[in-house]
Every structure is written in structure tokens, then in C-alpha cells.
Amino acid sequence: MKKTIMIILFLAGILYPLTAGETSYSLAIDWQLSVQGGIEHRFNDSIGIEGSLGASLTGLIAAECYLLYDASLLPDPWFDMFLIGIPNFFLVPTFEGAMLSLGGAAEAGRMLGDTLALSLRAGAGFPIFFEGGGVTVRDTNFPLGIWPEVSILLSFR
């Protein structure tokens, strides 16, 4: 895990100066009782990337990663975005199992000032489980076999 975090930080350190744009930070709480700290980088007014890392109250390591498109369909001070990527990634701290979902989400929120925003994100992904040394696709007991994602985010721009 330490190697993975170091690789992510190393790549971010190399790629960040190569990109122009705006960076913001967020704190998210989702329906699975995880708290995640995140970073979002906008390459221009519409396109960017977002990633976060945290932990759930059940003891799992939680993460997500998205490519985002700011649709700007709502009037100021409201905003909306469409995201595609990994809405859910959970890892057992002993590395005995993990779950990754591939999908997307929509986010809508409101600026609460010049630098603070509050938003709600909802989406879903197709879950893939890694356990017992292999990849497993199993029933999730959710409609259509997808894994939901609902988060409340507080962002500092």
C-alpha cells in the first residue's frame, strides 16, 4: 500500500507542473459511511480529473477516481458535472480482498462563497470483486447488479 501511495504521489508531482488549470480540494462522506479527502484538477473550464482517498467506518480503505465534464447547465451560483471512471474502490487493509466498480456519476451543487462549495453526487458502477486470488463477479443484491454511489461533498476551490 505504501508503494502504491508513493507512486501516485510521484506521478502527481511530475504531472502537476505540466498542466495548467485550477486545483481544488474536497471532503466527502458517502452512503457507505466512508470519509474521503480528494483533489480535483481542471485543465480548462470544462474538463478535469478528480480523485479521493479515505477510509470507511467498517475499516475498509476507500477511493474513487473520475474524469469530469463540467456541463454548466445550471445558472450561477449552481453548478453541475458529469463524471466517468471508478465511483467505488474498497480494499481490505490486509489486502485479502477488494472491490472496484466501473461507471459514472452526476454531481450538482452550489457555491457558498468565492471558494467554498457544497454538492451532492449520485451514480453507479458495475462491481468487480478481487478475492481468493482471482477476479469474481457476484450478485450485489442491488437493482441491475450495479453498485450505487451517493456522496455529499464540501469543496474548497
Beta strands, then each sheet from edge to edge (+ up, - down):
strand 1: 22-30
strand 2: 34-42
strand 3: 47-56
strand 4: 61-70
strand 5: 78-91
strand 6: 97-111
strand 7: 116-131
strand 8: 134-136
strand 9: 147-156
sheet 1: 8+ 7- 6+ 5- 4+ 3- 2+ 1- 9+
end
